[in-house]
Amino acid sequence: MEELIKKIKCFNEERDWDQFHSPENLAKSISIEAGELLECFQWNNEYNLDDVKEELADVLNYCIQMAEKLGVDPKQIVLDKMEKTAKKYPVEKAKGVSTKYNKL
């Protein structure tokens, strides 16, 4: 993960793009790219894997940049959220069902 973060930072520094990467702009970009990812599945369950990979990469890229901009560790915030979610969705109640936690 550290190597990927360094490559993203270097890519942006070479182009002097960090000036455009405020948390607000990154949040907008995440949403826009997530919409483009969703568009890959718009009309049916058939999709072009290459298109999906490109849009997913865009979403991940902007998410990593957002974490860096906010000074948080992407790995740690995901682990923290998983721990919190595990409490809301204990295996014995949530396994195999998609019911919201307050209705389990």
C-alpha positions, 0 to 999 in steps of 0.5 A, spaced: 500 500 500 505 504 501 508 503 494 502 505 491 501 511 495 508 513 493 506 512 486 500 516 486 503 522 490 509 522 485 504 522 479 500 528 481 507 532 483 509 531 476 503 534 474 502 539 479 495 536 480 495 536 488 493 544 488 486 541 485 485 536 490 482 539 496 477 534 500 471 537 497 474 536 490 476 529 491 469 527 494 466 530 488 471 526 484 469 519 488 462 520 487 463 522 479 467 516 478 463 511 482 457 513 478 461 511 472 462 505 475 455 504 476 454 505 469 458 499 467 452 495 470 446 500 468 441 496 463 443 488 465 448 484 469 453 484 463 459 488 463 465 489 460 471 487 465 476 492 462 471 498 463 469 496 470 477 495 472 478 502 469 472 505 473 474 501 480 481 504 479 479 511 478 474 510 485 480 507 489 485 512 486 481 518 489 479 514 495 487 513 497 488 521 495 482 523 500 485 519 505 492 522 504 489 529 504 486 528 511 492 524 514 489 518 515 491 511 514 486 507 509 488 500 511 487 502 518 480 506 517 477 500 513 479 495 519 476 500 524 470 500 520 470 493 519 470 492 527 465 497 528 460 493 523 462 487 526 458 489 532 452 491 528 452 485 524 454 479 529 455 473 525 450 469 529 444 474 526 447 476 520 450 470 516 446 469 509 441 475 510 441 482 508 437 485 513 439 492 516 442 491 523 436 495 527 432 489 524 436 483 525 
